[in-house]
Amino acid sequence: MFFLAIVLLGFVSLKELSVDLLPDISYPRLSVVTEYAGVAPEEIETYVTQRLEAAVSRIPGLRRV
């Protein structure tokens, strides 16, 4: 009788348990846009973006730049 009560309680609890197959997960993200008026995109990448990426890549815990 006790075993039947435990099984019944487990079954009822299982039906009430919510399970998400694809839960909403959000990862922290930061986007930086480099603009410089009147300068070619290649120069912006060389003189600004690459230096900025090199400096930011030293941040501890950062996985990808």
N, CA, C and O atoms as a DFTB+ gen file, in Angstrom:
260 C
 N C O
     1  1       0.819      -1.192       0.000
     2  2       0.000       0.000       0.000
     3  2       0.869       1.265       0.000
     4  3       0.600       2.224      -0.724
     5  1       1.921       1.239       0.835
     6  2       2.834       2.378       0.898
     7  2       3.531       2.583      -0.449
     8  3       3.679       3.714      -0.912
     9  1       3.953       1.489      -1.068
    10  2       4.614       1.549      -2.370
    11  2       3.690       2.160      -3.422
    12  3       4.128       2.975      -4.235
    13  1       2.442       1.779      -3.412
    14  2       1.462       2.312      -4.360
    15  2       1.272       3.818      -4.162
    16  3       1.142       4.564      -5.133
    17  1       1.256       4.259      -2.910
    18  2       1.117       5.692      -2.622
    19  2       2.326       6.467      -3.139
    20  3       2.170       7.557      -3.689
    21  1       3.524       5.921      -2.970
    22  2       4.746       6.573      -3.460
    23  2       4.730       6.657      -4.982
    24  3       5.067       7.700      -5.543
    25  1       4.347       5.581      -5.658
    26  2       4.278       5.567      -7.119
    27  2       3.250       6.577      -7.607
    28  3       3.510       7.310      -8.561
    29  1       2.098       6.625      -6.975
    30  2       1.054       7.567      -7.355
    31  2       1.512       9.009      -7.141
    32  3       1.289       9.865      -7.998
    33  1       2.144       9.276      -6.015
    34  2       2.668      10.614      -5.744
    35  2       3.740      10.995      -6.767
    36  3       3.776      12.136      -7.229
    37  1       4.600      10.061      -7.118
    38  2       5.624      10.320      -8.134
    39  2       5.014      10.611      -9.486
    40  3       5.480      11.502     -10.195
    41  1       3.984       9.881      -9.854
    42  2       3.320      10.101     -11.140
    43  2       2.661      11.479     -11.192
    44  3       2.777      12.189     -12.192
    45  1       1.973      11.854     -10.116
    46  2       1.321      13.171     -10.058
    47  2       2.375      14.276     -10.105
    48  3       2.196      15.272     -10.805
    49  1       3.463      14.105      -9.371
    50  2       4.538      15.103      -9.369
    51  2       5.181      15.225     -10.742
    52  3       5.521      16.328     -11.170
    53  1       5.348      14.116     -11.430
    54  2       5.956      14.127     -12.756
    55  2       5.094      14.888     -13.755
    56  3       5.621      15.597     -14.612
    57  1       3.791      14.751     -13.654
    58  2       2.889      15.460     -14.565
    59  2       2.910      16.967     -14.305
    60  3       2.686      17.754     -15.225
    61  1       3.175      17.376     -13.066
    62  2       3.203      18.794     -12.703
    63  2       4.559      19.440     -12.992
    64  3       4.669      20.666     -12.989
    65  1       5.573      18.644     -13.236
    66  2       6.922      19.141     -13.473
    67  2       7.019      19.710     -14.882
    68  3       6.676      19.038     -15.854
    69  1       7.489      20.957     -14.990
    70  2       7.621      21.555     -16.323
    71  2       9.034      21.310     -16.849
    72  3      10.019      21.472     -16.128
    73  1       9.111      20.924     -18.103
    74  2      10.385      20.642     -18.747
    75  2      10.416      21.386     -20.074
    76  3       9.499      21.259     -20.886
    77  1      11.476      22.164     -20.292
    78  2      11.664      22.864     -21.560
    79  2      12.756      22.155     -22.344
    80  3      13.878      22.002     -21.861
    81  1      12.429      21.727     -23.543
    82  2      13.437      21.082     -24.376
    83  2      14.450      22.092     -24.888
    84  3      15.635      21.779     -25.008
    85  1      13.996      23.292     -25.189
    86  2      14.876      24.361     -25.650
    87  2      14.641      25.605     -24.790
    88  3      13.892      26.496     -25.192
    89  1      15.265      25.678     -23.624
    90  2      15.043      26.838     -22.758
    91  2      15.675      28.097     -23.352
    92  3      16.620      28.015     -24.136
    93  1      15.151      29.247     -22.974
    94  2      15.710      30.517     -23.432
    95  2      17.026      30.773     -22.705
    96  3      17.073      30.845     -21.477
    97  1      18.082      30.906     -23.482
    98  2      19.407      31.171     -22.929
    99  2      19.934      32.428     -23.597
   100  3      19.926      32.539     -24.823
   101  1      20.386      33.359     -22.801
   102  2      20.972      34.569     -23.372
   103  2      22.394      34.720     -22.839
   104  3      22.637      34.636     -21.635
   105  1      23.309      34.940     -23.745
   106  2      24.701      35.114     -23.388
   107  2      25.034      36.600     -23.421
   108  3      24.534      37.326     -24.280
   109  1      25.868      37.057     -22.500
   110  2      26.256      38.468     -22.538
   111  2      27.012      38.776     -23.825
   112  3      27.872      38.005     -24.251
   113  1      26.689      39.886     -24.426
   114  2      27.307      40.243     -25.700
   115  2      27.509      41.751     -25.741
   116  3      26.690      42.517     -25.234
   117  1      28.602      42.160     -26.347
   118  2      28.909      43.574     -26.510
   119  2      29.348      43.794     -27.948
   120  3      30.208      43.077     -28.460
   121  1      28.759      44.779     -28.589
   122  2      29.132      45.116     -29.965
   123  2      29.754      46.505     -29.977
   124  3      29.232      47.438     -29.368
   125  1      30.869      46.628     -30.675
   126  2      31.554      47.909     -30.809
   127  2      31.668      48.218     -32.291
   128  3      32.146      47.389     -33.067
   129  1      31.233      49.403     -32.687
   130  2      31.303      49.842     -34.081
   131  2      32.303      50.987     -34.156
   132  3      32.202      51.964     -33.414
   133  1      33.275      50.857     -35.064
   134  2      34.270      51.921     -35.225
   135  2      33.978      52.677     -36.511
   136  3      33.916      52.097     -37.595
   137  1      33.803      53.974     -36.367
   138  2      33.544      54.847     -37.513
   139  2      34.507      56.026     -37.461
   140  3      34.857      56.523     -36.390
   141  1      34.923      56.456     -38.637
   142  2      35.802      57.611     -38.733
   143  2      35.479      58.281     -40.064
   144  3      35.788      57.742     -41.127
   145  1      34.867      59.437     -40.005
   146  2      34.398      60.121     -41.217
   147  2      35.564      60.523     -42.116
   148  3      36.574      61.052     -41.652
   149  1      35.401      60.262     -43.398
   150  2      36.389      60.673     -44.389
   151  2      37.595      59.765     -44.501
   152  3      38.569      60.117     -45.165
   153  1      37.555      58.604     -43.867
   154  2      38.692      57.685     -43.898
   155  2      38.231      56.378     -44.541
   156  3      37.104      55.933     -44.326
   157  1      39.107      55.777     -45.324
   158  2      38.788      54.517     -46.003
   159  2      38.601      53.394     -44.977
   160  3      39.250      53.395     -43.930
   161  1      37.718      52.441     -45.275
   162  2      37.476      51.326     -44.344
   163  2      38.742      50.539     -43.994
   164  3      38.893      50.083     -42.861
   165  1      39.644      50.379     -44.955
   166  2      40.886      49.641     -44.694
   167  2      41.733      50.362     -43.653
   168  3      42.351      49.726     -42.799
   169  1      41.762      51.685     -43.725
   170  2      42.543      52.458     -42.759
   171  2      41.913      52.393     -41.368
   172  3      42.619      52.316     -40.363
   173  1      40.599      52.424     -41.318
   174  2      39.920      52.303     -40.023
   175  2      40.247      50.956     -39.396
   176  3      40.520      50.873     -38.198
   177  1      40.219      49.906     -40.203
   178  2      40.527      48.581     -39.668
   179  2      41.964      48.505     -39.186
   180  3      42.234      47.942     -38.125
   181  1      42.890      49.067     -39.957
   182  2      44.306      48.998     -39.603
   183  2      44.631      49.837     -38.375
   184  3      45.291      49.358     -37.453
   185  1      44.179      51.071     -38.355
   186  2      44.606      52.009     -37.317
   187  2      43.703      52.034     -36.086
   188  3      44.144      52.444     -35.012
   189  1      42.469      51.611     -36.218
   190  2      41.552      51.692     -35.077
   191  2      41.094      50.301     -34.633
   192  3      41.325      49.904     -33.490
   193  1      40.453      49.571     -35.527
   194  2      39.809      48.314     -35.144
   195  2      40.810      47.267     -34.665
   196  3      40.576      46.630     -33.637
   197  1      41.904      47.073     -35.371
   198  2      42.875      46.053     -34.966
   199  2      43.497      46.384     -33.617
   200  3      43.722      45.490     -32.801
   201  1      43.777      47.657     -33.377
   202  2      44.344      48.051     -32.082
   203  2      43.315      47.886     -30.966
   204  3      43.649      47.471     -29.856
   205  1      42.082      48.209     -31.269
   206  2      41.015      48.044     -30.285
   207  2      40.815      46.564     -29.953
   208  3      40.652      46.209     -28.785
   209  1      40.825      45.703     -30.967
   210  2      40.691      44.260     -30.737
   211  2      41.859      43.722     -29.914
   212  3      41.662      42.877     -29.041
   213  1      43.064      44.201     -30.182
   214  2      44.233      43.747     -29.423
   215  2      44.122      44.150     -27.957
   216  3      44.466      43.369     -27.069
   217  1      43.646      45.351     -27.703
   218  2      43.502      45.811     -26.320
   219  2      42.386      45.061     -25.599
   220  3      42.544      44.678     -24.440
   221  1      41.275      44.853     -26.271
   222  2      40.123      44.194     -25.651
   223  2      40.393      42.709     -25.432
   224  3      39.859      42.125     -24.488
   225  1      41.197      42.092     -26.270
   226  2      41.451      40.652     -26.144
   227  2      42.212      40.310     -24.869
   228  3      42.298      39.137     -24.507
   229  1      42.759      41.297     -24.187
   230  2      43.477      41.055     -22.933
   231  2      42.550      40.977     -21.723
   232  3      43.011      40.696     -20.617
   233  1      41.270      41.218     -21.908
   234  2      40.316      41.183     -20.800
   235  2      40.166      39.742     -20.318
   236  3      39.873      38.854     -21.117
   237  1      40.366      39.496     -19.005
   238  2      40.233      38.126     -18.494
   239  2      38.796      37.614     -18.614
   240  3      37.842      38.350     -18.361
   241  1      38.656      36.353     -18.998
   242  2      37.342      35.729     -19.114
   243  2      36.683      35.923     -20.459
   244  3      35.623      35.351     -20.713
   245  1      37.280      36.713     -21.323
   246  2      36.724      36.955     -22.652
   247  2      37.023      35.750     -23.531
   248  3      38.167      35.302     -23.606
   249  1      36.009      35.229     -24.191
   250  2      36.187      34.021     -24.998
   251  2      36.463      34.298     -26.460
   252  3      37.245      33.583     -27.088
   253  1      35.835      35.325     -27.014
   254  2      35.957      35.543     -28.453
   255  2      35.906      37.029     -28.758
   256  3      35.130      37.774     -28.160
   257  1      36.749      37.452     -29.702
   258  2      36.750      38.843     -30.173
   259  2      36.414      38.824     -31.639
   260  3      36.352      39.877     -32.272
